[in-house]
Amino acid sequence: MRTSIDLPDPLLAKIREQIKRDQTTLRSFVIQALEKAIAEPSPPFKLRDASFGNTEDPPVSSSTINKALADLREPQFNP
């Protein structure tokens, strides 16, 4: 399948340096990077509880904030 992506110029320059050192192709580099990212997913983001003081409003928990952030994220790939 053919697709296009827009990469920042500095990142693409670093990738080109890396593929030259590895004597590989951009296609192989991207495939390997994506396979690694899928095989080793990063842990979910957890916002630490940094609340303090007393307010008249009910406190907002870190779990409420984490849920709101998760709802805003794009759906992740689940095979």
PDB file of N, H, CA, C and O in Angstrom:
ATOM      1  N   MET A   1       0.836  -1.170   0.000  1.00  0.00           N
ATOM      2  CA  MET A   1       0.000   0.000   0.000  1.00  0.00           C
ATOM      3  C   MET A   1       0.887   1.240   0.000  1.00  0.00           C
ATOM      4  O   MET A   1       1.929   1.261   0.654  1.00  0.00           O
ATOM      5  N   ARG A   2       0.491   2.230  -0.702  1.00  0.00           N
ATOM      6  H   ARG A   2      -0.356   2.213  -1.233  1.00  0.00           H
ATOM      7  CA  ARG A   2       1.256   3.459  -0.816  1.00  0.00           C
ATOM      8  C   ARG A   2       0.561   4.542   0.006  1.00  0.00           C
ATOM      9  O   ARG A   2      -0.664   4.669  -0.020  1.00  0.00           O
ATOM     10  N   THR A   3       1.364   5.322   0.736  1.00  0.00           N
ATOM     11  H   THR A   3       2.358   5.219   0.756  1.00  0.00           H
ATOM     12  CA  THR A   3       0.809   6.424   1.526  1.00  0.00           C
ATOM     13  C   THR A   3       1.822   7.553   1.601  1.00  0.00           C
ATOM     14  O   THR A   3       2.992   7.370   1.265  1.00  0.00           O
ATOM     15  N   SER A   4       1.377   8.706   2.038  1.00  0.00           N
ATOM     16  H   SER A   4       0.426   8.855   2.311  1.00  0.00           H
ATOM     17  CA  SER A   4       2.262   9.864   2.185  1.00  0.00           C
ATOM     18  C   SER A   4       2.187  10.377   3.613  1.00  0.00           C
ATOM     19  O   SER A   4       1.132  10.345   4.247  1.00  0.00           O
ATOM     20  N   ILE A   5       3.331  10.855   4.111  1.00  0.00           N
ATOM     21  H   ILE A   5       4.188  10.881   3.595  1.00  0.00           H
ATOM     22  CA  ILE A   5       3.349  11.494   5.423  1.00  0.00           C
ATOM     23  C   ILE A   5       4.187  12.761   5.323  1.00  0.00           C
ATOM     24  O   ILE A   5       5.087  12.854   4.487  1.00  0.00           O
ATOM     25  N   ASP A   6       3.894  13.719   6.165  1.00  0.00           N
ATOM     26  H   ASP A   6       3.164  13.643   6.844  1.00  0.00           H
ATOM     27  CA  ASP A   6       4.616  14.982   6.202  1.00  0.00           C
ATOM     28  C   ASP A   6       5.503  14.972   7.448  1.00  0.00           C
ATOM     29  O   ASP A   6       5.003  14.957   8.572  1.00  0.00           O
ATOM     30  N   LEU A   7       6.820  14.979   7.241  1.00  0.00           N
ATOM     31  H   LEU A   7       7.227  14.991   6.327  1.00  0.00           H
ATOM     32  CA  LEU A   7       7.773  14.954   8.351  1.00  0.00           C
ATOM     33  C   LEU A   7       8.491  16.291   8.452  1.00  0.00           C
ATOM     34  O   LEU A   7       8.740  16.938   7.435  1.00  0.00           O
ATOM     35  N   PRO A   8       8.830  16.715   9.673  1.00  0.00           N
ATOM     36  CA  PRO A   8       9.631  17.925   9.817  1.00  0.00           C
ATOM     37  C   PRO A   8      10.997  17.720   9.159  1.00  0.00           C
ATOM     38  O   PRO A   8      11.579  16.640   9.252  1.00  0.00           O
ATOM     39  N   ASP A   9      11.504  18.760   8.496  1.00  0.00           N
ATOM     40  H   ASP A   9      11.032  19.638   8.421  1.00  0.00           H
ATOM     41  CA  ASP A   9      12.783  18.666   7.790  1.00  0.00           C
ATOM     42  C   ASP A   9      13.933  18.178   8.675  1.00  0.00           C
ATOM     43  O   ASP A   9      14.713  17.333   8.235  1.00  0.00           O
ATOM     44  N   PRO A  10      14.067  18.689   9.923  1.00  0.00           N
ATOM     45  CA  PRO A  10      15.177  18.206  10.766  1.00  0.00           C
ATOM     46  C   PRO A  10      15.090  16.699  11.059  1.00  0.00           C
ATOM     47  O   PRO A  10      16.108  16.008  11.105  1.00  0.00           O
ATOM     48  N   LEU A  11      13.864  16.204  11.255  1.00  0.00           N
ATOM     49  H   LEU A  11      13.037  16.766  11.217  1.00  0.00           H
ATOM     50  CA  LEU A  11      13.689  14.770  11.510  1.00  0.00           C
ATOM     51  C   LEU A  11      14.053  13.961  10.275  1.00  0.00           C
ATOM     52  O   LEU A  11      14.732  12.940  10.381  1.00  0.00           O
ATOM     53  N   LEU A  12      13.611  14.403   9.113  1.00  0.00           N
ATOM     54  H   LEU A  12      13.059  15.232   9.026  1.00  0.00           H
ATOM     55  CA  LEU A  12      13.922  13.685   7.883  1.00  0.00           C
ATOM     56  C   LEU A  12      15.427  13.667   7.628  1.00  0.00           C
ATOM     57  O   LEU A  12      15.961  12.669   7.144  1.00  0.00           O
ATOM     58  N   ALA A  13      16.107  14.756   7.948  1.00  0.00           N
ATOM     59  H   ALA A  13      15.673  15.566   8.342  1.00  0.00           H
ATOM     60  CA  ALA A  13      17.568  14.793   7.791  1.00  0.00           C
ATOM     61  C   ALA A  13      18.230  13.744   8.685  1.00  0.00           C
ATOM     62  O   ALA A  13      19.153  13.053   8.255  1.00  0.00           O
ATOM     63  N   LYS A  14      17.756  13.625   9.936  1.00  0.00           N
ATOM     64  H   LYS A  14      17.006  14.186  10.285  1.00  0.00           H
ATOM     65  CA  LYS A  14      18.308  12.614  10.853  1.00  0.00           C
ATOM     66  C   LYS A  14      18.034  11.204  10.343  1.00  0.00           C
ATOM     67  O   LYS A  14      18.891  10.326  10.437  1.00  0.00           O
ATOM     68  N   ILE A  15      16.839  10.994   9.804  1.00  0.00           N
ATOM     69  H   ILE A  15      16.143  11.708   9.728  1.00  0.00           H
ATOM     70  CA  ILE A  15      16.486   9.674   9.268  1.00  0.00           C
ATOM     71  C   ILE A  15      17.393   9.336   8.091  1.00  0.00           C
ATOM     72  O   ILE A  15      17.889   8.215   7.983  1.00  0.00           O
ATOM     73  N   ARG A  16      17.605  10.298   7.223  1.00  0.00           N
ATOM     74  H   ARG A  16      17.203  11.209   7.311  1.00  0.00           H
ATOM     75  CA  ARG A  16      18.466  10.044   6.052  1.00  0.00           C
ATOM     76  C   ARG A  16      19.895   9.716   6.481  1.00  0.00           C
ATOM     77  O   ARG A  16      20.538   8.853   5.884  1.00  0.00           O
ATOM     78  N   GLU A  17      20.392  10.398   7.510  1.00  0.00           N
ATOM     79  H   GLU A  17      19.870  11.099   7.995  1.00  0.00           H
ATOM     80  CA  GLU A  17      21.728  10.076   8.037  1.00  0.00           C
ATOM     81  C   GLU A  17      21.759   8.642   8.555  1.00  0.00           C
ATOM     82  O   GLU A  17      22.708   7.898   8.306  1.00  0.00           O
ATOM     83  N   GLN A  18      20.708   8.269   9.280  1.00  0.00           N
ATOM     84  H   GLN A  18      19.937   8.874   9.482  1.00  0.00           H
ATOM     85  CA  GLN A  18      20.647   6.927   9.866  1.00  0.00           C
ATOM     86  C   GLN A  18      20.574   5.849   8.786  1.00  0.00           C
ATOM     87  O   GLN A  18      21.272   4.839   8.880  1.00  0.00           O
ATOM     88  N   ILE A  19      19.747   6.046   7.768  1.00  0.00           N
ATOM     89  H   ILE A  19      19.180   6.866   7.692  1.00  0.00           H
ATOM     90  CA  ILE A  19      19.619   5.008   6.738  1.00  0.00           C
ATOM     91  C   ILE A  19      20.900   4.912   5.910  1.00  0.00           C
ATOM     92  O   ILE A  19      21.224   3.850   5.379  1.00  0.00           O
ATOM     93  N   LYS A  20      21.617   6.013   5.805  1.00  0.00           N
ATOM     94  H   LYS A  20      21.354   6.876   6.237  1.00  0.00           H
ATOM     95  CA  LYS A  20      22.903   5.958   5.101  1.00  0.00           C
ATOM     96  C   LYS A  20      23.910   5.138   5.911  1.00  0.00           C
ATOM     97  O   LYS A  20      24.644   4.319   5.358  1.00  0.00           O
ATOM     98  N   ARG A  21      23.936   5.371   7.243  1.00  0.00           N
ATOM     99  H   ARG A  21      23.340   6.037   7.692  1.00  0.00           H
ATOM    100  CA  ARG A  21      24.842   4.596   8.113  1.00  0.00           C
ATOM    101  C   ARG A  21      24.482   3.111   8.097  1.00  0.00           C
ATOM    102  O   ARG A  21      25.359   2.248   8.060  1.00  0.00           O
ATOM    103  N   ASP A  22      23.166   2.826   8.125  1.00  0.00           N
ATOM    104  H   ASP A  22      22.454   3.528   8.155  1.00  0.00           H
ATOM    105  CA  ASP A  22      22.702   1.436   8.173  1.00  0.00           C
ATOM    106  C   ASP A  22      22.683   0.778   6.791  1.00  0.00           C
ATOM    107  O   ASP A  22      22.442  -0.424   6.676  1.00  0.00           O
ATOM    108  N   GLN A  23      22.935   1.555   5.763  1.00  0.00           N
ATOM    109  H   GLN A  23      23.132   2.531   5.856  1.00  0.00           H
ATOM    110  CA  GLN A  23      22.896   1.063   4.387  1.00  0.00           C
ATOM    111  C   GLN A  23      21.569   0.341   4.115  1.00  0.00           C
ATOM    112  O   GLN A  23      21.534  -0.816   3.697  1.00  0.00           O
ATOM    113  N   THR A  24      20.494   1.070   4.369  1.00  0.00           N
ATOM    114  H   THR A  24      20.523   2.010   4.708  1.00  0.00           H
ATOM    115  CA  THR A  24      19.158   0.529   4.159  1.00  0.00           C
ATOM    116  C   THR A  24      18.344   1.546   3.360  1.00  0.00           C
ATOM    117  O   THR A  24      18.885   2.538   2.872  1.00  0.00           O
ATOM    118  N   THR A  25      17.068   1.300   3.234  1.00  0.00           N
ATOM    119  H   THR A  25      16.628   0.495   3.631  1.00  0.00           H
ATOM    120  CA  THR A  25      16.192   2.214   2.503  1.00  0.00           C
ATOM    121  C   THR A  25      15.236   2.904   3.471  1.00  0.00           C
ATOM    122  O   THR A  25      15.028   2.446   4.595  1.00  0.00           O
ATOM    123  N   LEU A  26      14.669   4.000   3.019  1.00  0.00           N
ATOM    124  H   LEU A  26      14.838   4.372   2.107  1.00  0.00           H
ATOM    125  CA  LEU A  26      13.680   4.707   3.840  1.00  0.00           C
ATOM    126  C   LEU A  26      12.493   3.784   4.113  1.00  0.00           C
ATOM    127  O   LEU A  26      11.969   3.756   5.227  1.00  0.00           O
ATOM    128  N   ARG A  27      12.076   3.037   3.109  1.00  0.00           N
ATOM    129  H   ARG A  27      12.503   3.060   2.205  1.00  0.00           H
ATOM    130  CA  ARG A  27      10.956   2.106   3.269  1.00  0.00           C
ATOM    131  C   ARG A  27      11.239   1.089   4.370  1.00  0.00           C
ATOM    132  O   ARG A  27      10.397   0.868   5.240  1.00  0.00           O
ATOM    133  N   SER A  28      12.422   0.467   4.339  1.00  0.00           N
ATOM    134  H   SER A  28      13.106   0.647   3.632  1.00  0.00           H
ATOM    135  CA  SER A  28      12.784  -0.526   5.360  1.00  0.00           C
ATOM    136  C   SER A  28      12.866   0.107   6.741  1.00  0.00           C
ATOM    137  O   SER A  28      12.432  -0.480   7.732  1.00  0.00           O
ATOM    138  N   PHE A  29      13.426   1.306   6.796  1.00  0.00           N
ATOM    139  H   PHE A  29      13.778   1.783   5.991  1.00  0.00           H
ATOM    140  CA  PHE A  29      13.561   2.004   8.080  1.00  0.00           C
ATOM    141  C   PHE A  29      12.184   2.268   8.695  1.00  0.00           C
ATOM    142  O   PHE A  29      11.973   2.015   9.881  1.00  0.00           O
ATOM    143  N   VAL A  30      11.253   2.776   7.889  1.00  0.00           N
ATOM    144  H   VAL A  30      11.425   2.981   6.926  1.00  0.00           H
ATOM    145  CA  VAL A  30       9.918   3.089   8.397  1.00  0.00           C
ATOM    146  C   VAL A  30       9.188   1.823   8.820  1.00  0.00           C
ATOM    147  O   VAL A  30       8.538   1.805   9.865  1.00  0.00           O
ATOM    148  N   ILE A  31       9.286   0.770   8.026  1.00  0.00           N
ATOM    149  H   ILE A  31       9.814   0.785   7.177  1.00  0.00           H
ATOM    150  CA  ILE A  31       8.631  -0.489   8.382  1.00  0.00           C
ATOM    151  C   ILE A  31       9.162  -1.015   9.715  1.00  0.00           C
ATOM    152  O   ILE A  31       8.381  -1.400  10.585  1.00  0.00           O
ATOM    153  N   GLN A  32      10.483  -1.031   9.879  1.00  0.00           N
ATOM    154  H   GLN A  32      11.117  -0.718   9.172  1.00  0.00           H
ATOM    155  CA  GLN A  32      11.066  -1.521  11.131  1.00  0.00           C
ATOM    156  C   GLN A  32      10.651  -0.655  12.323  1.00  0.00           C
ATOM    157  O   GLN A  32      10.348  -1.178  13.395  1.00  0.00           O
ATOM    158  N   ALA A  33      10.638   0.663  12.139  1.00  0.00           N
ATOM    159  H   ALA A  33      10.885   1.088  11.269  1.00  0.00           H
ATOM    160  CA  ALA A  33      10.260   1.562  13.236  1.00  0.00           C
ATOM    161  C   ALA A  33       8.797   1.356  13.638  1.00  0.00           C
ATOM    162  O   ALA A  33       8.474   1.338  14.826  1.00  0.00           O
ATOM    163  N   LEU A  34       7.920   1.203  12.653  1.00  0.00           N
ATOM    164  H   LEU A  34       8.182   1.219  11.688  1.00  0.00           H
ATOM    165  CA  LEU A  34       6.503   1.000  12.956  1.00  0.00           C
ATOM    166  C   LEU A  34       6.254  -0.356  13.603  1.00  0.00           C
ATOM    167  O   LEU A  34       5.457  -0.463  14.535  1.00  0.00           O
ATOM    168  N   GLU A  35       6.934  -1.397  13.113  1.00  0.00           N
ATOM    169  H   GLU A  35       7.581  -1.310  12.356  1.00  0.00           H
ATOM    170  CA  GLU A  35       6.779  -2.719  13.731  1.00  0.00           C
ATOM    171  C   GLU A  35       7.247  -2.698  15.182  1.00  0.00           C
ATOM    172  O   GLU A  35       6.617  -3.304  16.048  1.00  0.00           O
ATOM    173  N   LYS A  36       8.349  -2.002  15.446  1.00  0.00           N
ATOM    174  H   LYS A  36       8.861  -1.510  14.742  1.00  0.00           H
ATOM    175  CA  LYS A  36       8.850  -1.893  16.823  1.00  0.00           C
ATOM    176  C   LYS A  36       7.864  -1.121  17.698  1.00  0.00           C
ATOM    177  O   LYS A  36       7.613  -1.510  18.839  1.00  0.00           O
ATOM    178  N   ALA A  37       7.308  -0.040  17.176  1.00  0.00           N
ATOM    179  H   ALA A  37       7.511   0.275  16.250  1.00  0.00           H
ATOM    180  CA  ALA A  37       6.355   0.768  17.941  1.00  0.00           C
ATOM    181  C   ALA A  37       5.100  -0.029  18.287  1.00  0.00           C
ATOM    182  O   ALA A  37       4.550   0.120  19.378  1.00  0.00           O
ATOM    183  N   ILE A  38       4.651  -0.869  17.367  1.00  0.00           N
ATOM    184  H   ILE A  38       5.099  -0.990  16.481  1.00  0.00           H
ATOM    185  CA  ILE A  38       3.466  -1.686  17.622  1.00  0.00           C
ATOM    186  C   ILE A  38       3.780  -2.810  18.603  1.00  0.00           C
ATOM    187  O   ILE A  38       2.956  -3.131  19.459  1.00  0.00           O
ATOM    188  N   ALA A  39       4.954  -3.407  18.489  1.00  0.00           N
ATOM    189  H   ALA A  39       5.624  -3.146  17.794  1.00  0.00           H
ATOM    190  CA  ALA A  39       5.331  -4.527  19.367  1.00  0.00           C
ATOM    191  C   ALA A  39       5.596  -4.060  20.795  1.00  0.00           C
ATOM    192  O   ALA A  39       5.373  -4.813  21.744  1.00  0.00           O
ATOM    193  N   GLU A  40       6.069  -2.826  20.956  1.00  0.00           N
ATOM    194  H   GLU A  40       6.250  -2.214  20.186  1.00  0.00           H
ATOM    195  CA  GLU A  40       6.415  -2.300  22.271  1.00  0.00           C
ATOM    196  C   GLU A  40       5.649  -1.003  22.534  1.00  0.00           C
ATOM    197  O   GLU A  40       6.244   0.075  22.536  1.00  0.00           O
ATOM    198  N   PRO A  41       4.337  -1.097  22.755  1.00  0.00           N
ATOM    199  CA  PRO A  41       3.578   0.131  22.971  1.00  0.00           C
ATOM    200  C   PRO A  41       4.003   0.815  24.269  1.00  0.00           C
ATOM    201  O   PRO A  41       4.348   0.162  25.254  1.00  0.00           O
ATOM    202  N   SER A  42       3.969   2.124  24.243  1.00  0.00           N
ATOM    203  H   SER A  42       3.689   2.655  23.443  1.00  0.00           H
ATOM    204  CA  SER A  42       4.343   2.871  25.440  1.00  0.00           C
ATOM    205  C   SER A  42       3.220   2.801  26.460  1.00  0.00           C
ATOM    206  O   SER A  42       2.056   2.639  26.094  1.00  0.00           O
ATOM    207  N   PRO A  43       3.563   2.924  27.744  1.00  0.00           N
ATOM    208  CA  PRO A  43       2.521   2.870  28.772  1.00  0.00           C
ATOM    209  C   PRO A  43       1.595   4.084  28.645  1.00  0.00           C
ATOM    210  O   PRO A  43       2.009   5.131  28.148  1.00  0.00           O
ATOM    211  N   PRO A  44       0.355   3.947  29.090  1.00  0.00           N
ATOM    212  CA  PRO A  44      -0.569   5.071  28.998  1.00  0.00           C
ATOM    213  C   PRO A  44      -0.089   6.248  29.857  1.00  0.00           C
ATOM    214  O   PRO A  44       0.534   6.060  30.902  1.00  0.00           O
ATOM    215  N   PHE A  45      -0.388   7.440  29.398  1.00  0.00           N
ATOM    216  H   PHE A  45      -0.893   7.592  28.549  1.00  0.00           H
ATOM    217  CA  PHE A  45      -0.003   8.650  30.116  1.00  0.00           C
ATOM    218  C   PHE A  45      -0.798   8.762  31.406  1.00  0.00           C
ATOM    219  O   PHE A  45      -2.020   8.615  31.399  1.00  0.00           O
ATOM    220  N   LYS A  46      -0.115   9.021  32.508  1.00  0.00           N
ATOM    221  H   LYS A  46       0.878   9.141  32.513  1.00  0.00           H
ATOM    222  CA  LYS A  46      -0.768   9.229  33.792  1.00  0.00           C
ATOM    223  C   LYS A  46      -0.329  10.587  34.332  1.00  0.00           C
ATOM    224  O   LYS A  46       0.862  10.833  34.522  1.00  0.00           O
ATOM    225  N   LEU A  47      -1.286  11.450  34.572  1.00  0.00           N
ATOM    226  H   LEU A  47      -2.254  11.250  34.418  1.00  0.00           H
ATOM    227  CA  LEU A  47      -1.011  12.764  35.125  1.00  0.00           C
ATOM    228  C   LEU A  47      -0.880  12.641  36.632  1.00  0.00           C
ATOM    229  O   LEU A  47      -1.777  12.129  37.302  1.00  0.00           O
ATOM    230  N   ARG A  48       0.237  13.112  37.160  1.00  0.00           N
ATOM    231  H   ARG A  48       0.965  13.528  36.615  1.00  0.00           H
ATOM    232  CA  ARG A  48       0.407  13.011  38.610  1.00  0.00           C
ATOM    233  C   ARG A  48      -0.534  13.986  39.297  1.00  0.00           C
ATOM    234  O   ARG A  48      -0.891  15.019  38.730  1.00  0.00           O
ATOM    235  N   ASP A  49      -0.932  13.660  40.511  1.00  0.00           N
ATOM    236  H   ASP A  49      -0.642  12.821  40.971  1.00  0.00           H
ATOM    237  CA  ASP A  49      -1.838  14.509  41.271  1.00  0.00           C
ATOM    238  C   ASP A  49      -1.028  15.637  41.891  1.00  0.00           C
ATOM    239  O   ASP A  49      -0.283  15.419  42.846  1.00  0.00           O
ATOM    240  N   ALA A  50      -1.173  16.846  41.350  1.00  0.00           N
ATOM    241  H   ALA A  50      -1.778  17.024  40.574  1.00  0.00           H
ATOM    242  CA  ALA A  50      -0.428  18.002  41.842  1.00  0.00           C
ATOM    243  C   ALA A  50      -1.367  19.033  42.457  1.00  0.00           C
ATOM    244  O   ALA A  50      -1.025  20.213  42.551  1.00  0.00           O
ATOM    245  N   SER A  51      -2.542  18.591  42.874  1.00  0.00           N
ATOM    246  H   SER A  51      -2.819  17.633  42.798  1.00  0.00           H
ATOM    247  CA  SER A  51      -3.496  19.518  43.462  1.00  0.00           C
ATOM    248  C   SER A  51      -3.069  19.926  44.865  1.00  0.00           C
ATOM    249  O   SER A  51      -2.368  19.185  45.554  1.00  0.00           O
ATOM    250  N   PHE A  52      -3.498  21.107  45.276  1.00  0.00           N
ATOM    251  H   PHE A  52      -4.068  21.708  44.717  1.00  0.00           H
ATOM    252  CA  PHE A  52      -3.177  21.598  46.617  1.00  0.00           C
ATOM    253  C   PHE A  52      -4.206  22.630  47.039  1.00  0.00           C
ATOM    254  O   PHE A  52      -4.954  23.164  46.221  1.00  0.00           O
ATOM    255  N   GLY A  53      -4.223  22.892  48.325  1.00  0.00           N
ATOM    256  H   GLY A  53      -3.616  22.458  48.990  1.00  0.00           H
ATOM    257  CA  GLY A  53      -5.080  23.945  48.861  1.00  0.00           C
ATOM    258  C   GLY A  53      -6.553  23.567  48.896  1.00  0.00           C
ATOM    259  O   GLY A  53      -6.974  22.544  48.356  1.00  0.00           O
ATOM    260  N   ASN A  54      -7.310  24.423  49.548  1.00  0.00           N
ATOM    261  H   ASN A  54      -6.967  25.253  49.987  1.00  0.00           H
ATOM    262  CA  ASN A  54      -8.760  24.221  49.648  1.00  0.00           C
ATOM    263  C   ASN A  54      -9.458  25.212  48.742  1.00  0.00           C
ATOM    264  O   ASN A  54      -9.124  26.396  48.721  1.00  0.00           O
ATOM    265  N   THR A  55     -10.410  24.729  48.009  1.00  0.00           N
ATOM    266  H   THR A  55     -10.682  23.767  48.026  1.00  0.00           H
ATOM    267  CA  THR A  55     -11.226  25.608  47.175  1.00  0.00           C
ATOM    268  C   THR A  55     -12.676  25.296  47.452  1.00  0.00           C
ATOM    269  O   THR A  55     -12.999  24.270  48.051  1.00  0.00           O
ATOM    270  N   GLU A  56     -13.543  26.177  47.018  1.00  0.00           N
ATOM    271  H   GLU A  56     -13.281  27.010  46.532  1.00  0.00           H
ATOM    272  CA  GLU A  56     -14.972  25.936  47.204  1.00  0.00           C
ATOM    273  C   GLU A  56     -15.497  24.929  46.184  1.00  0.00           C
ATOM    274  O   GLU A  56     -16.504  24.262  46.425  1.00  0.00           O
ATOM    275  N   ASP A  57     -14.805  24.822  45.034  1.00  0.00           N
ATOM    276  H   ASP A  57     -13.988  25.364  44.839  1.00  0.00           H
ATOM    277  CA  ASP A  57     -15.227  23.858  44.022  1.00  0.00           C
ATOM    278  C   ASP A  57     -14.816  22.454  44.449  1.00  0.00           C
ATOM    279  O   ASP A  57     -13.830  22.285  45.167  1.00  0.00           O
ATOM    280  N   PRO A  58     -15.566  21.448  44.012  1.00  0.00           N
ATOM    281  CA  PRO A  58     -15.133  20.078  44.341  1.00  0.00           C
ATOM    282  C   PRO A  58     -13.793  19.778  43.663  1.00  0.00           C
ATOM    283  O   PRO A  58     -13.533  20.243  42.553  1.00  0.00           O
ATOM    284  N   PRO A  59     -12.953  19.000  44.337  1.00  0.00           N
ATOM    285  CA  PRO A  59     -11.631  18.710  43.763  1.00  0.00           C
ATOM    286  C   PRO A  59     -11.744  17.885  42.482  1.00  0.00           C
ATOM    287  O   PRO A  59     -12.667  17.089  42.314  1.00  0.00           O
ATOM    288  N   VAL A  60     -10.786  18.096  41.590  1.00  0.00           N
ATOM    289  H   VAL A  60     -10.035  18.743  41.727  1.00  0.00           H
ATOM    290  CA  VAL A  60     -10.703  17.323  40.354  1.00  0.00           C
ATOM    291  C   VAL A  60      -9.593  16.303  40.541  1.00  0.00           C
ATOM    292  O   VAL A  60      -8.450  16.668  40.818  1.00  0.00           O
ATOM    293  N   SER A  61      -9.921  15.034  40.391  1.00  0.00           N
ATOM    294  H   SER A  61     -10.849  14.738  40.165  1.00  0.00           H
ATOM    295  CA  SER A  61      -8.926  13.980  40.605  1.00  0.00           C
ATOM    296  C   SER A  61      -8.090  13.767  39.349  1.00  0.00           C
ATOM    297  O   SER A  61      -8.500  14.113  38.241  1.00  0.00           O
ATOM    298  N   SER A  62      -6.916  13.192  39.546  1.00  0.00           N
ATOM    299  H   SER A  62      -6.583  12.911  40.446  1.00  0.00           H
ATOM    300  CA  SER A  62      -6.063  12.891  38.398  1.00  0.00           C
ATOM    301  C   SER A  62      -6.727  11.859  37.489  1.00  0.00           C
ATOM    302  O   SER A  62      -6.510  11.881  36.277  1.00  0.00           O
ATOM    303  N   SER A  63      -7.525  10.963  38.048  1.00  0.00           N
ATOM    304  H   SER A  63      -7.701  10.945  39.032  1.00  0.00           H
ATOM    305  CA  SER A  63      -8.198   9.971  37.204  1.00  0.00           C
ATOM    306  C   SER A  63      -9.243  10.633  36.304  1.00  0.00           C
ATOM    307  O   SER A  63      -9.443  10.195  35.171  1.00  0.00           O
ATOM    308  N   THR A  64      -9.912  11.682  36.791  1.00  0.00           N
ATOM    309  H   THR A  64      -9.749  12.038  37.712  1.00  0.00           H
ATOM    310  CA  THR A  64     -10.871  12.412  35.970  1.00  0.00           C
ATOM    311  C   THR A  64     -10.155  13.108  34.813  1.00  0.00           C
ATOM    312  O   THR A  64     -10.630  13.096  33.677  1.00  0.00           O
ATOM    313  N   ILE A  65      -9.011  13.711  35.117  1.00  0.00           N
ATOM    314  H   ILE A  65      -8.625  13.721  36.040  1.00  0.00           H
ATOM    315  CA  ILE A  65      -8.225  14.387  34.088  1.00  0.00           C
ATOM    316  C   ILE A  65      -7.696  13.374  33.081  1.00  0.00           C
ATOM    317  O   ILE A  65      -7.754  13.614  31.875  1.00  0.00           O
ATOM    318  N   ASN A  66      -7.177  12.235  33.566  1.00  0.00           N
ATOM    319  H   ASN A  66      -7.131  12.040  34.546  1.00  0.00           H
ATOM    320  CA  ASN A  66      -6.663  11.201  32.669  1.00  0.00           C
ATOM    321  C   ASN A  66      -7.756  10.687  31.739  1.00  0.00           C
ATOM    322  O   ASN A  66      -7.501  10.444  30.560  1.00  0.00           O
ATOM    323  N   LYS A  67      -8.972  10.520  32.258  1.00  0.00           N
ATOM    324  H   LYS A  67      -9.179  10.717  33.216  1.00  0.00           H
ATOM    325  CA  LYS A  67     -10.073  10.057  31.418  1.00  0.00           C
ATOM    326  C   LYS A  67     -10.402  11.094  30.353  1.00  0.00           C
ATOM    327  O   LYS A  67     -10.643  10.742  29.198  1.00  0.00           O
ATOM    328  N   ALA A  68     -10.415  12.365  30.729  1.00  0.00           N
ATOM    329  H   ALA A  68     -10.219  12.652  31.667  1.00  0.00           H
ATOM    330  CA  ALA A  68     -10.706  13.423  29.764  1.00  0.00           C
ATOM    331  C   ALA A  68      -9.642  13.463  28.669  1.00  0.00           C
ATOM    332  O   ALA A  68      -9.971  13.638  27.496  1.00  0.00           O
ATOM    333  N   LEU A  69      -8.375  13.304  29.041  1.00  0.00           N
ATOM    334  H   LEU A  69      -8.109  13.162  29.994  1.00  0.00           H
ATOM    335  CA  LEU A  69      -7.297  13.282  28.058  1.00  0.00           C
ATOM    336  C   LEU A  69      -7.421  12.072  27.136  1.00  0.00           C
ATOM    337  O   LEU A  69      -7.232  12.190  25.926  1.00  0.00           O
ATOM    338  N   ALA A  70      -7.735  10.922  27.701  1.00  0.00           N
ATOM    339  H   ALA A  70      -7.889  10.827  28.684  1.00  0.00           H
ATOM    340  CA  ALA A  70      -7.888   9.707  26.903  1.00  0.00           C
ATOM    341  C   ALA A  70      -9.035   9.849  25.910  1.00  0.00           C
ATOM    342  O   ALA A  70      -8.945   9.366  24.782  1.00  0.00           O
ATOM    343  N   ASP A  71     -10.116  10.510  26.327  1.00  0.00           N
ATOM    344  H   ASP A  71     -10.190  10.902  27.244  1.00  0.00           H
ATOM    345  CA  ASP A  71     -11.263  10.711  25.442  1.00  0.00           C
ATOM    346  C   ASP A  71     -10.917  11.630  24.269  1.00  0.00           C
ATOM    347  O   ASP A  71     -11.523  11.530  23.202  1.00  0.00           O
ATOM    348  N   LEU A  72      -9.941  12.526  24.465  1.00  0.00           N
ATOM    349  H   LEU A  72      -9.448  12.606  25.332  1.00  0.00           H
ATOM    350  CA  LEU A  72      -9.546  13.457  23.413  1.00  0.00           C
ATOM    351  C   LEU A  72      -8.570  12.846  22.410  1.00  0.00           C
ATOM    352  O   LEU A  72      -8.488  13.299  21.269  1.00  0.00           O
ATOM    353  N   ARG A  73      -7.838  11.829  22.827  1.00  0.00           N
ATOM    354  H   ARG A  73      -7.905  11.460  23.754  1.00  0.00           H
ATOM    355  CA  ARG A  73      -6.845  11.212  21.954  1.00  0.00           C
ATOM    356  C   ARG A  73      -7.508  10.472  20.803  1.00  0.00           C
ATOM    357  O   ARG A  73      -8.667  10.066  20.890  1.00  0.00           O
ATOM    358  N   GLU A  74      -6.756  10.305  19.729  1.00  0.00           N
ATOM    359  H   GLU A  74      -5.814  10.635  19.658  1.00  0.00           H
ATOM    360  CA  GLU A  74      -7.231   9.495  18.623  1.00  0.00           C
ATOM    361  C   GLU A  74      -7.271   8.042  19.053  1.00  0.00           C
ATOM    362  O   GLU A  74      -6.460   7.625  19.880  1.00  0.00           O
ATOM    363  N   PRO A  75      -8.177   7.278  18.523  1.00  0.00           N
ATOM    364  CA  PRO A  75      -8.210   5.847  18.897  1.00  0.00           C
ATOM    365  C   PRO A  75      -6.909   5.171  18.480  1.00  0.00           C
ATOM    366  O   PRO A  75      -6.375   5.421  17.400  1.00  0.00           O
ATOM    367  N   GLN A  76      -6.418   4.314  19.360  1.00  0.00           N
ATOM    368  H   GLN A  76      -6.851   4.111  20.238  1.00  0.00           H
ATOM    369  CA  GLN A  76      -5.160   3.614  19.071  1.00  0.00           C
ATOM    370  C   GLN A  76      -5.461   2.338  18.303  1.00  0.00           C
ATOM    371  O   GLN A  76      -6.554   1.778  18.385  1.00  0.00           O
ATOM    372  N   PHE A  77      -4.450   1.891  17.547  1.00  0.00           N
ATOM    373  H   PHE A  77      -3.562   2.345  17.480  1.00  0.00           H
ATOM    374  CA  PHE A  77      -4.552   0.670  16.760  1.00  0.00           C
ATOM    375  C   PHE A  77      -4.620  -0.533  17.681  1.00  0.00           C
ATOM    376  O   PHE A  77      -3.725  -0.735  18.501  1.00  0.00           O
ATOM    377  N   ASN A  78      -5.662  -1.330  17.558  1.00  0.00           N
ATOM    378  H   ASN A  78      -6.389  -1.166  16.892  1.00  0.00           H
ATOM    379  CA  ASN A  78      -5.795  -2.568  18.322  1.00  0.00           C
ATOM    380  C   ASN A  78      -6.064  -3.692  17.346  1.00  0.00           C
ATOM    381  O   ASN A  78      -7.150  -3.779  16.772  1.00  0.00           O
ATOM    382  N   PRO A  79      -5.048  -4.578  17.149  1.00  0.00           N
ATOM    383  CA  PRO A  79      -5.255  -5.666  16.172  1.00  0.00           C
ATOM    384  C   PRO A  79      -6.331  -6.634  16.598  1.00  0.00           C
ATOM    385  O   PRO A  79      -6.615  -7.595  15.882  1.00  0.00           O
TER     386      PRO A  79
END
